[in-house]
Amino acid sequence: MSYDNPNYSRPPPPPPPPQQQPQYGQQQQIDPNQQYQQQPQYQEEPYDIENQKYQSYYEKPVPAQDFEESFKVEKPKFNDWPFTVFFLLVVAGFVAVAGITLNALRVTYSFQGGSIYDSGNTFSLNTNTIILFSFVIVVGIVLSALIIVFARMAPKLFIISGLILNIVLGIGTAIYYFVAGYYSAAIVFLVFALIGAWAYWRARSRIPLSATILTIAIDVMKQYPSTLMTSFIGLLVSAAFSVLFSVVIVATYVKFDPNTNNEACSVGGGSCSQSKLIGVLVFVFFAGYYISEVIRNVIHVVISGIYGTWYYLASSDQGAPRHPALSSLKRALTYCFGSISFGSLIVSLIQLLRQLFAILRSNFAAEGNGWAVCGMIVLDFILGFIDWLVRYFNHYAYCYVALYGKSYIRAAKDTFDLLRFKGMDVLINDMFINTALNLYSLFVAYVVALLAFFYLRFTKPAYNDDGSFYAPVIAFSFLIAAQITRVTLTVIESGISTFFVALAKDPEIFQMTNRQRFDEIFRNYPQVLEKITTDH
């Protein structure tokens, strides 16, 4: 059966389903002509009729006016709480460092300068850099908002242009490295670009499916403005933290740089030394990544709760619960916060290593050490793949956390079941949509990094006379822009992943409540009728 067969305008009636409950890995046949009202709404065994509740939170939500009643969380409600404690300790440590370093910045403010050109600090980051990071954040926010507008206006063009630009960018980078003489890096980029082109050509018939799913996600955004409001508030929180993070980075240089002319060394909070500067910077970077990742995943869990409400309960007799965004936020900050902190910790450690590799690569490039640059590129590709794998896995795991209040490990097991049963379907769908989203995120990050380069070049701060600060400032600007864009696009990513999880578990609900959209999906993806069933 072809995915793009135009003859399938409606799903054909399959054979009668078996009487016994199918085991995991078997296909459960669904009668597409069965009326939604003929089934007990949103129920499957085991269901405790007497107490009107499900015996396991692996089942469908119960229609109710209250979000907590619909998406019940069984005891123990506070999952992975040790990671909540660890996160709070990291936040406390970050606040303590911020207090010490910002106080040093305040005391020596006249020495650091109040604008771009009047700084007396000629040896380390100063107010000039803070102004740069402010520009970086504003540009990142504006470009991220334009990406969402483009996705809403032309979903299919959004996906296709992203995929094509991704291939062009890879080939262009390979050509640049060939011209520059970095042949190892050129071959790596060329191979990945050719693999991307081959994958695009082989699976291009799936683009209509991805475009349909993206359109559905955007339609829900229009139906539930709280998704955009959540994303906007999350963006403001993320941007505000990015500002604080940026200033603390600069203040750390100000406070602990061991230069003999550094007036901040005499300010309370400890003496200056190179080892102390490096140690504090490593902690600040780790804490910044960790807190940013937790913010992003809290937004993801909240938006997943909204999409879950729409999928399961919007068409029920009782109607959808009121204020799903606020209820999801309450759950994300209480019962699910430990699980969010758990998964975010893994990603943050990987991000820290990638940032260190990026700085080393820039330093080697400045020294003209081509083989070392190639080695760093290969290591960054390996670590980047691990980072992508963990993020990809976490994104679906947090959908289970959002809808069922599961611990991170239990959500990870269900995610493994999903990927094992629907793995290729999920990967191909995400390859198109997420590749486009990642490409535009990369585009924003590159634009901002270029802005940082030109800013340093034209303002010519004294601390960068020898060009030694190009690498850390540009790398950090790239990081800030990428983080802001990822937070902004979470509203799309979360909606798509939550929809796919719900569709894989309970396709019959979407079939009965959104028949036209279901038919569009079926024409390009007949395997939608294969329902995941798990034994727990």
KOLVOTOR-389593 format. One record per atom (N, C-alpha, C): residue in three letters; x, z, y. Coordinates in pm, whole numbers, plus 50000, padded with zeros to 5 digits. Layout:
<recs>
alaXZY/...
</recs>
This chain:
<recs>
met500855000049880/met500005000050000/met500875000050124/ser500714990550212/ser501564989350329/ser501074998250442/tyr501995004250515/tyr501635012850627/tyr500965005150739/asp501334992350753/asp500784984850865/asp499764974450821/asn499094977150711/asn498094967950659/asn496854968350748/pro496484957250811/pro495344957450904/pro494004958350835/asn493954956850703/asn492674957050633/asn492114971150621/tyr492914981250644/tyr492444994950625/tyr491885000450755/ser490684996350784/ser490025001450903/ser489405014950878/arg489105018250752/arg488555031250715/arg489215035850586/pro489455048550567/pro490015053150441/pro489055050450326/pro489515044250216/pro488615041650103/pro488335054450026/pro487165055349961/pro486865067149881/pro487785068049761/pro488545078949747/pro489425080549631/pro488645085649511/pro489285086149393/pro488615091649276/pro488245106149298/pro487265111349220/pro486875125349236/pro488065134449212/pro488175145149289/pro489305154249273/pro489185162049144/pro490325166749090/pro490275174948970/pro489605188248998/gln489055194148894/gln488325206548910/gln489255218348935/gln490435218148872/gln491335229448887/gln492155227849014/gln492615239249066/gln493435239249188/gln494765232549160/pro495165222349237/pro496445215749212/pro497605224649248/gln498685223049173/gln499895230549201/gln500665223549312/tyr501645230849366/tyr502465224949472/tyr503185212549419/gly503235202449504/gly503905190049467/gly502945179649415/gln501715183749375/gln500725174049331/gln499895169549450/gln499385157549444/gln498575152249551/gln497135156649533/gln496585162249639/gln495185166249634/gln494345155449698/gln493445149249621/gln492615138449671/gln491485144049756/ile491225137349867/ile490185141749960/ile489165130649974/asp487925134349966/asp486855124649983/asp486645122350133/pro487055110750185/pro486955108650329/pro485525107050378/asn484575104650287/asn483185103050328/asn482395116050320/gln483065126450278/gln482385139250264/gln482055144850402/gln480895149950424/gln480495155150553/gln481115168850576/tyr481535171050699/tyr482195183550734/tyr481265195550714/gln479955193350738/gln479025204450728/gln478765208650584/gln479125200350487/gln478825203550349/gln479835213350290/gln480945215750361/gln481945224950310/gln481845238050386/pro482215249350322/pro482325261850398/pro483405260050504/gln483025261750630/gln483925258050737/gln485205266350734/tyr486345259050731/tyr487665264750742/tyr487955275150634/gln487315274150517/gln487515284150414/gln488205278050293/glu489055285750232/glu489595282250102/glu489955295450033/glu490005295149903/glu490275307449828/glu491665312549857/pro491885325849853/pro490885336149830/pro490225340849960/tyr488905342549957/tyr488165346850076/tyr487305358750039/asp487475369650112/asp486745381950087/asp485445381450165/ile484355377350098/ile483065375450166/ile482525388750218/glu482705399350140/glu482135412250179/glu482735417350310/asn484075416050323/asn484735421150442/asn484945410450548/gln484515398150516/gln484605387150611/gln486025385350664/lys486975384750574/lys488345382150616/lys489105375650502/tyr490175369050536/tyr491005362750435/tyr491965372950377/gln492265371250250/gln493155380450183/gln494615377150211/ser494885365750269/ser496255361750299/ser496265353650426/tyr497275355750511/tyr497305347950634/tyr497945334350615/tyr498005329750491/tyr498445316150466/tyr497265306450477/glu496045311550495/glu494865303150494/glu494515298650635/lys493425291150640/lys492985285850769/lys492485297150859/pro492555295050991/pro492005304951083/pro490505306451066/val490005318251100/val488575321151091/val487935318451227/pro486895310251234/pro486235307851363/pro485705320751424/ala486085323651546/ala485655335551618/ala485915333351766/gln485245341351849/gln485425340251992/gln486755346252038/asp487315355351957/asp488555362051993/asp489725355651920/phe490815353051992/phe491975346551933/phe492565355251822/glu492665368151844/glu493255377051744/glu492435377451616/glu491115376051629/glu490275375751511/glu490405362451437/ser490605351651511/ser490725338451448/ser492065336951376/phe493135340951442/phe494475339851384/phe494985353851351/lys494505358951240/lys494825372751203/lys496285374051161/val496835385551192/val498195388951150/val498115401351062/glu498585400050937/glu498525411350846/glu499705420650869/lys499545432950824/lys500605442850837/lys501745439450741/pro503015442450777/pro503425448150905/pro503385437551014/lys502805441051127/lys502615431151232/lys503905427851306/phe504775437551326/phe505985435351403/phe507095430751308/asn507275417651299/asn508245411851207/asn509635411151270/asp510655412551186/asp512065410751228/asp512405419151350/trp511885431251359/trp512085439451479/trp513555442851508/pro514465443651408/pro515875446351445/pro516455435851539/phe515985423451527/phe516505412951615/phe515935414351757/thr514755420451768/thr514245423751901/thr515155433851968/val515565443951891/val516475454051945/val517795447751986/phe518325438951900/phe519595432351933/phe519475423952059/phe518385416652071/phe518185408452191/phe518125417052316/leu517405428252308/leu517305437152424/leu518665442952462/leu519505445652361/leu520865450352389/leu521675439552459/val521525427052415/val522235415952480/val521765414652625/val520445415652648/val519915414852785/val520475426252869/ala520525438352811/ala521065449752885/ala522535447452921/gly523295441952825/gly524695438852853/gly524845428452962/phe523985418152959/phe524035407753061/phe523695413553198/val522695422253203/val522325428553330/val523465437053384/ala524145444253294/ala525275452553338/ala526395444053396/val526745433153325/val527795424153375/val527365417853507/ala526085413753514/ala525585407753638/ala525685417553753/gly525355430153727/gly525435440253833/gly526845441753886/ile527825442353794/ile529225444153835/ile529725431853912/thr529495420153856/thr530045407953916/thr529335404154046/leu528025405754050/leu527295402354173/leu527645411954285/asn527915424454251/asn528345433954353/asn529695429654411/ala530595425054326/ala531895420154375/ala531695407854464/leu530755399254426/leu530465387454509/leu529885391554644/arg529035401754641/arg528415406454767/arg529455412654860/val530315421054804/val531305427854886/val532275418054950/thr532615407554876/thr533595397754926/thr532915385054976/tyr531645386155017/tyr530875374255052/tyr531515366455166/ser532015373555267/ser532625366555381/ser533865358855337/phe534565364155237/phe535745357355185/phe535345345155101/gln534215346255028/gln533765335054944/gln533155323955028/gly532605327355145/gly532005317255231/gly530505316355212/gly529795311555317/gly528345310755311/gly527815296655302/ser528705286755295/ser528265272855285/ser529265264955202/ile529235251755215/ile530055243255129/ile531545244055165/tyr531855244755296/tyr533235242355339/tyr533965254655394/asp533295266055414/asp533945276955489/asp534495287955401/ser534765285255274/ser535235295755184/ser536725298255202/gly537095311155198/gly538495314655199/gly539075315555059/asn538195314554959/asn538625314954819/asn539125301154780/thr540425299954760/thr541015286954727/thr541485286154582/phe541145296154501/phe541695296654366/phe540645297654256/ser539365299754293/ser538335301554189/ser536995296754242/leu535995296454153/leu534645292354191/leu534135301254303/asn533375295254396/asn532895302654511/asn531515297654551/thr531105300154677/thr529765296354722/thr529545281354714/asn530595273654731/asn530495259154716/asn529905255454581/thr530325262554476/thr529835259854341/thr528385264254324/ile528005275354386/ile526615280054377/ile525675269654438/ile526075263854551/ile525255253354614/ile525145241254521/leu526245237854456/leu526205226754359/leu525195229654248/phe525245241454190/phe524335244754081/phe522875244754129/ser522645248054256/ser521275247254310/ser520785232854311/phe521655223654355/phe521305209454350/phe521025205054207/val521855209554115/val521715205853974/val520345209853921/ile519915221953952/ile518635227053901/ile517475219153960/val517515216354091/val516425208954155/val516315194854097/val517435187954083/val517415174354027/val516915174653883/gly517345184553805/gly516895185653666/gly515395187553656/ile514815195853743/ile513365198253742/ile512605185553779/val513045178753883/val512335166653929/val512365155753821/leu513535153053763/leu513645142653662/leu512865146353535/ser512845159053499/ser512095163353381/ser510605161253401/ala510105164253521/ala508685162053550/ala508335147153542/leu509245138553589/leu508995124053583/leu508945119153438/ile509705125253350/ile509675121453208/ile508295124053148/ile507715135653178/ile506375138753127/ile505345128953182/val505465125453309/val504535115753368/val504635102353296/phe505855097953268/phe506065085253197/phe505445085853057/ala505655096952985/ala505095098352850/ala503575098152853/arg502955103852954/arg501495104052963/arg500945090252997/met501685082553076/met501175069553120/met501335058753013/ala502435058752939/ala502705048052843/ala503415053652720/pro502665059852627/pro503295066352510/pro504115056752424/lys503575044852393/lys504285035652305/lys505545030152373/leu505425026352501/leu506595021552575/leu507625032652589/phe507155044952603/phe508045056552613/phe508915057552489/ile508315055952371/ile509055057052245/ile510005045252227/ile509485033052245/ile510315021052221/ile511505020552316/ser511265022952444/ser512365022452540/ser513395033152511/gly512935044952467/gly513885055552432/gly514765051752315/leu514165045652212/leu514935041652095/leu515945030652129/ile515505020752205/ile516405009652241/ile517535014552330/leu517205023052427/leu518235028252516/leu519235036952440/asn518755043852338/asn519645052052256/asn520695043452186/ile520245031952133/ile521175022752066/ile522145016652167/val521605012452282/val522445006452386/val523485016452435/leu523065028952454/leu523995039252500/leu525115041452399/gly524765041652269/gly525775043552166/gly526775032052163/ile526285019752170/ile527185008052169/ile528035007652296/gly527425010952410/gly528175011252535/gly529295021552534/thr528995033252477/thr530025043652465/thr531145039152373/ala530795032552263/ala531815027452170/ala532715017152239/ile532115008152317/ile532904998052389/ile533865004752488/tyr533355014952557/tyr534215022152653/tyr535415028352583/tyr535175034852469/tyr536285041152397/tyr537255030752340/phe536765019052299/phe537655008352254/phe538575003952369/val537965002052488/val538744997852604/val539765008552643/ala539325021352632/ala540215032352670/ala541285035152566/gly541145029252448/gly542145031152343/gly541855042552248/tyr540675049152260/tyr540305059952169/tyr539545053752050/tyr540315047551960/tyr539695039351855/tyr538885047751755/ser539365059751723/ser538625068151629/ser537245071651684/ala537215075951811/ala535925079251873/ala535045066851884/ala535665055351916/ala534895042951929/ala534225039251797/ile534955040751687/ile534385037351555/ile533245046751522/val533405059751552/val532345069551523/val531065065951599/phe531195063351729/phe530015059951810/phe529395046751764/leu530225037051729/leu529715024151685/leu528945025451554/val529475033451461/val528795035451333/val527435041951354/phe527385052251438/phe526115059051462/phe525125049851533/ala525595041651624/ala524715032251693/ala524155021851596/leu525005016851506/leu524535006951408/leu523555013251310/ile523805025751269/ile522855032751181/ile521515034351252/gly521565037951381/gly520325039151458/gly519575026051469/ala520325015151490/ala519685001951499/ala519064998051366/trp519775000751256/trp519234997551123/trp517975005851094/ala518035018751127/ala516865027351103/ala515675022751186/tyr515935018951310/tyr514855014051396/tyr514215001451338/trp515034992151291/trp514524979651238/trp513744981851108/arg514254990551022/arg513604992950893/arg512275000350908/ala512195009351005/ala511015017951015/ala510175014951139/arg510365003151197/arg509654999851320/arg508144999351301/ser507694996951175/ser506244996651150/ser505605010351170/arg506435021051174/arg505905034451195/arg505705037751343/ile506175029151431/ile506055032151573/ile504595034151615/pro503645025651569/pro502245028251606/pro501755042151566/leu502205047251449/leu501825060751407/leu502375070951505/ser503645069751539/ser504245079251633/ser503575078551769/ala503245066351812/ala502565064851941/ala501185071251938/thr500475069951825/thr499165076351813/thr499275091451820/ile500255097051748/ile500425111651748/ile500835116451887/leu501705108951954/leu502085112652090/leu500875112052183/thr500025101752165/thr498815100652247/thr497875112352223/ile497735116452096/ile496885128052063/ile497415140552132/ala498725142552124/ala499315154352187/ala499065154352338/ile499165142752400/ile498955141852544/ile497465143652578/asp496565138652491/asp495135140852513/asp494795155752510/val495425163052419/val495195177552413/val495725184252539/met496845179252591/met497375184552716/met496355183052828/lys495655171552829/lys494645169352931/lys493425178352909/gln493085180452781/gln491925188852748/gln492195203552775/tyr493445207652753/tyr493835221652773/tyr494925221952882/pro494545222853008/pro495555223453116/pro496495235353102/ser496095245253022/ser496965256853004/ser498285253052937/thr498315241552865/thr499575237152806/thr500565233452916/leu500095225753014/leu500965222053126/leu501295234153212/met500315243053229/met500575255053308/met501635263753241/thr501535264853108/thr502535272553033/thr503905266353048/ser503955253153035/ser505225246153050/ser505785247853191/phe504905247253292/phe505355248553431/phe505885262653458/ile505155272653411/ile505615286553431/ile506925288853355/gly506975283353233/gly508215284553156/gly509375277753226/leu509095266253289/leu510135259153363/leu510625267453481/leu509685273953552/leu510085282353665/leu510935294153618/val510495300453508/val511265311753454/val512655307153410/ser512675295753340/ser513955290453293/ser514855286553409/ala514265280153512/ala515065276353629/ala515575288553702/ala514725298853717/ala515155311153784/ala516305317653707/phe516195317853574/phe517285323653496/phe518535314953505/ser518345301753511/ser519495292853525/ser520235295653656/val519465298453763/val520085301953890/val520905314753875/leu520275325053815/leu520975337753794/leu522205335753706/phe522025328153598/phe523125325253505/phe524285318553579/ser523955308653661/ser524985301253736/ser525735310353831/val524985318653904/val525625327554001/val526505337853930/val526035342753815/val526835352653740/val528125346353689/ile528065333553647/ile529285326653604/ile530295326153719/val529805322153838/val530685321553955/val531195335553990/ala530285345353988/ala530675359054022/ala531685364753922/thr531605360553798/thr532575365153698/thr533975360153732/tyr534075347553772/tyr535365342353818/tyr535835350153941/val534895352754032/val535245359854155/val535775373754124/lys535135380754032/lys535485394854005/lys536735396253919/phe536955387853820/phe538005390453721/phe539175380653725/asp539125370453814/asp540265361353822/asp541505369253867/pro542625368653792/pro543785377153822/pro544675372253935/asn544215362654015/asn545015357754126/asn545365369154223/thr546565369154273/thr547015380054362/thr546245380654493/asn545645369554533/asn544865369254658/asn543405372954639/asn543015376654517/asn541615379554488/asn541235393354541/glu540445393754647/glu540015406454706/glu539065414154615/ala538365407154525/ala537365413654440/ala537995422554334/cys539285421054309/cys539935429354207/cys539895444154244/ser539825447054373/ser539795460954417/ser538395466754422/val537375458354397/val535985463054394/val535725469854261/gly534855479954262/gly534555487354140/gly534045478454029/gly534395482153905/gly533955474453788/gly535085470353698/gly536295474853729/gly537415471653643/gly538435462753712/ser539635462653656/ser540715454653712/ser540595440153667/cys541465431753723/cys541445417553690/cys542545414153590/ser542215405353497/ser543205400153403/ser542635387553339/gln543505379053288/gln543075366553226/gln542275369353100/ser542715378753020/ser542015381952895/ser540625387652924/lys540545396153027/lys539235401753062/lys538295390753114/leu538855381453195/leu538045370353245/leu537485362053131/ile538335358553035/ile537885350452922/ile536855357952838/gly537125370752811/gly536195378552729/gly534825379952792/val534805382852923/val533515384252993/val532785370952999/leu533535360053022/leu532895346853027/leu532275343152893/val532955346152783/val532405343052650/val531095350552631/phe531075363552667/phe529835371252651/phe528735365852742/val529085362552867/val528065357652961/val527485344352912/phe528355335452864/phe527845322752812/phe526945325152691/phe527365333752599/phe526535336552482/phe525195342452524/ala525215352552610/ala523975358852654/ala523085348752726/gly523705340152809/gly522905330052879/gly522245320352785/tyr522975315452684/tyr522395306552586/tyr521275313552509/tyr521545325952470/tyr520585333452387/tyr519285335752463/ile519395340552585/ile518195343252665/ile517435330352693/ser518165319652726/ser517505306852753/ser516785301652629/glu517405303252512/glu516785298552389/glu515535306652355/val515595319752379/val514405328052354/val513275323952448/ile513585321552575/ile512555317052670/ile511905304252620/arg512735294952577/arg512225282052530/arg511335283852408/asn511735292352315/asn510965294152191/asn509695302152214/val509695311152311/val508445317952348/val507435307752399/ile507905298552483/ile507015287852532/ile506505279552415/his507375276452321/his506985268552203/his505895275552124/val506055288452101/val505055296052024/val503725296452098/val503765298252230/val502515298552308/val501795285152300/ile502525274352320/ile501905261052316/ile501415257752175/ser502135261952073/ser501675259851935/ser500365267051911/gly500225278851966/gly498945286051953/gly497795278552017/ile498045272252131/ile497005264452199/ile496615252352115/tyr497615245152063/tyr497325233351981/tyr496655237351850/gly497045248551792/gly496385253351671/gly494935256751697/thr494665262651812/thr493275265651851/thr492465252951860/trp493015242651924/trp492305229851935/trp492065223851797/tyr493085223551712/tyr492965216651584/tyr491925223351494/tyr491995236451482/tyr491165243451384/tyr489815247951438/leu489725251051566/leu488555258451613/leu487765251551724/ala488315241051786/ala487615235051900/ala486265229351860/ser486115224351735/ser484865218151692/ser484045227151600/ser484415239751588/ser483645248851503/ser482355252951573/asp481425258451497/asp480145262751555/asp480335273551660/gln481305282351638/gln481545293151733/gln482305288551857/gly482935276751847/gly483745271951958/gly485125278351957/ala485995272952038/ala487365277952043/ala487415291452115/pro488325300252075/pro488485313152145/pro488855310952291/arg488455320252373/arg488775319252514/arg490215323552539/his490815317552640/his492155320952686/his493195320752573/pro493315309552501/pro494285309252392/pro495725310652439/ala496035306152561/ala497405307052610/ala497815321652630/leu496935329652692/leu497275343652714/leu497375351152582/ser496475348152489/ser496515354852358/ser497775350952282/ser498155338152289/ser499375333652222/ser500605339952285/leu500595341452418/leu501715347852486/leu501845362452444/lys500725369352432/lys500755383252387/lys501355384252248/arg500965375252159/arg501515375352023/arg502995372152024/ala503395362252107/ala504805358252111/ala505695369552161/leu505195377652253/leu506005388452312/leu505875401552236/thr505055402052131/thr504905414452055/thr505215411951907/tyr504225407651831/tyr504375406351687/tyr505465396151648/cys505565385251722/cys506455374351683/cys507805374651753/phe508035384151842/phe509235383651924/phe510505385551841/gly510445393951739/gly511615395851653/gly511975383051580/ser510965375751532/ser511215363051463/ser511795352751558/ile511285352551682/ile511825343351782/ile513285346651811/ser513585359451824/ser514965363751852/ser515895360451736/phe515395361251614/phe516185358351494/phe516645343751496/gly515695334551505/gly516035320351502/gly516855316051623/ser516565321951739/ser517295318251861/ser518755322451854/leu519035333451785/leu520415338251774/leu521305327951704/ile520795321851599/ile521575312051524/ile521925300151613/val520925295051685/val521155283551772/val522125287051884/ser522025299051939/ser522875303052052/ser524335303552012/leu524635308451893/leu526015308851847/leu526585294651833/ile525765285551781/ile526215271651769/ile526425265351906/gln525535268252000/gln525685262952135/gln526975267852201/leu527305280552178/leu528525286052235/leu529745278452184/leu529785275752055/leu530905268251998/leu530955254052055/arg529815247552070/arg529795234052125/arg530295233752269/gln529945243952346/gln530415244552484/gln531945246152488/leu532485254452400/leu533935256152394/leu534615243052356/phe534045235752259/phe534605222852219/phe534555212852334/ala533465213052411/ala533325203752524/ala534405206352629/ile534675219052657/ile535715222452755/ile537085218352703/leu537355220952574/leu538635217052516/leu538815201852520/arg537745194452490/arg537815179852491/arg538125174752631/ser537495180652733/ser537765176452871/ser539205179552911/asn539705191152869/asn541085194752901/asn542075185352833/phe541815182052707/phe542695172652635/phe542665158852701/ala541455154752747/ala541345141752813/ala542145141552943/ala542105152753018/ala542875153553142/ala544375153053115/glu544795158252999/glu546215157952963/glu546635144652901/gly545665135952872/gly545975123052810/gly546235123852662/asn545785134552597/asn545985136452453/asn544815129952378/gly544945116952348/gly543855109252289/gly543445114052152/trp544415117152065/trp544065121451929/trp543345134851930/ala543745143752019/ala543045156652028/ala541615154652076/val541435145252171/val540075142152218/val539225136852103/cys539795127852021/cys539065122551906/cys538695133551808/gly539645142751785/gly539365153851696/gly538225162551746/met538215165151879/met537135173151937/met535785165851927/ile535815152551942/ile534575144751931/ile534015145651790/val534895144451689/val534445145451550/val533875159351522/leu534595169751568/leu534095183351548/leu532765185551619/asp532635179751739/asp531385181251813/asp530245174151742/phe530525162451680/phe529485155551603/phe529025164151485/ile529995170151415/ile529645178551300/ile528815190451345/leu529315197251449/leu528585208951498/leu527255204851561/gly527225193051623/gly525985188051679/gly524935185451572/phe525395180251457/phe524455177951347/phe523895191251295/ile524765201251282/ile524305214451238/ile523325220151339/asp523645218551469/asp522765223351575/asp521405216551566/trp521425203251548/trp520165195851534/trp519375200651412/leu520055202751301/leu519385206851178/leu518705220451195/val519425229951256/val518865243351276/val517695242751375/arg517885235451484/arg516785234151582/arg515565227551520/tyr515805217051442/tyr514715209751379/tyr513945218951285/phe514695226451205/phe514065235651111/phe513305246651186/asn513925252151291/asn513285262851368/asn511985258151432/his511975245751478/his510805241051553/his509545241551466/tyr509675237751340/tyr508525238451251/tyr508275252651203/ala509345260451184/ala509165274251142/ala508375282051246/tyr508625279551374/tyr507915286751479/tyr506445282751487/cys506085271151435/cys504665267651427/cys503935277251332/tyr504575280251218/tyr503985289951125/tyr503985303851185/val505045307251258/val505085320251326/val503935321351425/ala503685310551501/ala502655310751605/ala501255311951545/leu500985304151438/leu499635303551384/leu499315314851288/tyr500305319851217/tyr500035329651112/tyr500795342751130/gly501605343951234/gly502315356451259/gly503305360051150/lys503915350251087/lys504815352950976/lys506195357051025/ser506935363750939/ser508325366650969/ser509115353650966/tyr510325354051023/tyr511125341851031/tyr511465336450892/ile511825345350799/ile512195340950665/ile511005334650593/arg509825340950603/arg508635335350537/arg508225322250601/ala508355321350733/ala508065308650801/ala509065297950758/ala510325302050739/ala511335292450696/ala511025287150557/lys510515295550469/lys510145291050334/lys509005280850340/asp508025283550425/asp506925273950439/asp507405260950502/thr508355261850594/thr508925249850653/thr509665241750548/phe510365248650459/phe511055241750351/phe510055234550262/asp508915241050233/asp507855234450155/asp507345221950226/leu507145223150358/leu506655211850436/leu507635200150429/leu508915202950451/leu509915192350452/leu510135186650312/arg509995194950210/arg510155189850073/arg508985180850034/phe507805183950081/phe506625176250042/phe506395164250134/lys506655166250264/lys506385155750362/lys507655151650436/gly508805154350375/gly510065153050445/gly510295139750511/met510185128750438/met510475115750495/met509465112050603/asp508205115750581/asp507175112850682/asp507465120350811/val507845133150797/val508165141250916/val509395135650986/leu510405132450908/leu511665127750966/leu511485114651043/ile510755105250982/ile510565092251049/ile509735093951175/asn508665101751167/asn507835104051285/asn508655110651397/asp509425120951359/asp510225127951458/asp511395119551506/met511885110751418/met513015102351459/met512635094051581/phe511415088851583/phe510985080751695/phe510695089251820/ile509825099051804/ile509395106851920/ile510535115551973/asn511185123151884/asn512235132251929/asn513475124751977/thr513765113051914/thr514885105351963/thr514645100952106/ala513415096652134/ala513085092852272/ala513195104852366/leu512645116252325/leu512725128252409/leu514165132552431/asn514955132352323/asn516355136452335/asn517145126852423/leu516795113852411/leu517495104052494/leu517255106652643/tyr515985109152678/tyr515695111752818/tyr516315124952864/ser516375134852774/ser517055147452808/ser518535144752834/leu519135136452747/leu520545132952764/leu520755125352894/phe519805116452927/phe519895108853051/phe519925118253171/val519005128053173/val518975137653284/val520285145253292/ala520785149653175/ala522035157353173/ala523205148953225/tyr523255136053186/tyr524325127353233/tyr524235124953384/val523015122953434/val522835120853577/val523315133053655/val522935144853606/val523325157253674/val524835159453665/ala525425156453549/ala526875157853534/ala527605148453631/leu527065136253647/leu527655126753741/leu527515131953884/leu526365138053914/leu526165144054046/leu527205154954071/ala527465163253969/ala528455173853984/ala529845168054009/phe530175157253938/phe531485150953956/phe531645145854099/phe530645138554150/phe530725133054285/phe530725144254390/tyr529975154854362/tyr529935166254456/tyr531335172254471/leu531995174854358/leu533345180554363/leu534325170754429/arg534125158054403/arg535055148054455/arg534935146654606/phe533695147154658/phe533505144754800/phe533595157554885/thr533185168954829/thr533305181454906/thr534715187054899/lys535465183454794/lys536885187054778/lys537135202054799/pro536505210554717/pro536795224954729/pro538255227754696/ala538845237254768/ala540275239954752/ala540635244554612/tyr539695251654545/tyr540015256554411/tyr540175245254309/asn539725233354345/asn539805222054252/asn540825211554299/asp541805215654380/asp542795206054429/asp543555199254316/asp543815206754209/asp544535200854095/asp543615195053990/gly542285195354014/gly541315189653920/gly541045198153798/ser541535210553796/ser541395218953676/ser539975223853654/phe539135223453759/phe537775228753744/phe536755217653721/tyr537205205153714/tyr536255194453683/tyr535555197153550/ala536355200253447/ala535815201853311/ala534775212953301/pro535065225653341/pro534065236153325/pro532835234253412/val533015229553537/val531865228053627/val530945216853579/ile531515205553541/ile530705194253493/ile530025197853361/ala530765204453271/ala530185208353142/ala529035218053161/phe529195227553253/phe528125237253276/phe526935230653345/ser527175221353437/ser526075214053500/ser525285206153396/phe526015199853305/phe525385192453195/phe524505201853113/leu525025213653083/leu524275223453003/leu523005227953074/ile523105231253204/ile521925235753279/ile520835225053277/ala521205212653305/ala520225201753310/ala519585199553173/ala520395199853067/ala519865197952933/ala518885209052897/gln519205221452933/gln518335232752901/gln517015231752977/ile517075228253105/ile515855226853185/ile514965215853129/thr515575204653091/thr514795193453038/thr514175197052904/arg514925204052819/arg514365208152689/arg513175217352707/val513275226652803/val512155235652828/val510945227752876/thr511165218152965/thr510055210153019/thr509375201952910/leu510155195952821/leu509605187352718/leu509085195052597/thr509235208252598/thr508695216352489/thr507195214452475/val506505211952587/val505055210252581/val504685198452492/ile505515188052489/ile505255176552402/ile505735179252260/glu506965184152247/glu507535186652115/glu506705196652036/ser506275207452101/ser505505217852032/ser504155212651987/gly503515204852073/gly502215199352036/gly502305190051917/ile503325181651914/ile503475172151804/ile503785179251673/ser504715188751676/ser505085195751553/ser503935204251501/thr503195210851589/thr502055218951545/thr500965210051486/phe500715198751550/phe499715189451497/phe500105184451359/phe501385181151340/phe501815175851211/phe501735186451102/val502075198951134/val501955209851038/val500495211650995/ala499595212151093/ala498175213851062/ala497625201950985/leu498055189751022/leu497585177750953/leu498085177450809/ala499295182050785/ala499825182250649/ala499125192650563/lys498745203950621/lys498085214550545/lys496585211950528/asp495925207150634/asp494465205950632/asp494015192850697/pro494305181350634/pro493915168550696/pro492415166750706/glu491655173150616/glu490195170950615/glu489545175950742/ile490135186150806/ile489555191350930/ile489635180851040/phe490795174851056/phe490935164551159/phe490115152251125/gln489975149350996/gln489185137850954/gln487725139450995/met487205151550982/met485795153851010/met485505156251159/thr486495161051231/thr486245164351371/thr486745153651468/asn487695145151424/asn488225134551510/asn488385121851427/arg487255116451382/arg487275105651285/arg487985093151337/gln487785089651463/gln488385077551516/gln489915078651518/arg490415089751566/arg491855091751567/arg492415092551425/phe491675098851336/phe492105099751197/phe492235085851136/asp491285077151166/asp491345063551114/asp492575056151168/glu492915058351294/glu494115052151350/glu495355056651273/ile495405069651243/ile496545074851167/ile496565069151026/phe495385068450963/phe495315063750825/phe495755049250812/arg495415040950910/arg495795026850902/arg497315025150895/asn498025034050958/asn499485033150959/asn500155042950863/tyr499365052150809/tyr499945062750725/tyr498895067550625/pro498625059750518/pro497615063750419/pro497935076950350/gln499215080750345/gln499595093150279/gln499095105550352/val498405103750463/val497845115150534/val496855122650446/leu496275115650347/leu495305122050257/leu495965131450156/glu497275130650143/glu497985139250049/glu498195152850116/lys497495162550068/lys497465175750132/lys498465185050067/ile499195192450151/ile500135202450099/ile499355214350046/thr499675218549925/thr499125230949870/thr500295239149820/thr500285251949849/thr501385260749808/thr500835272849737/asp501585277649643/asp501235289949572/asp502055301449629/his501385311849669/his502075323749719/his501515335849646/
</recs>
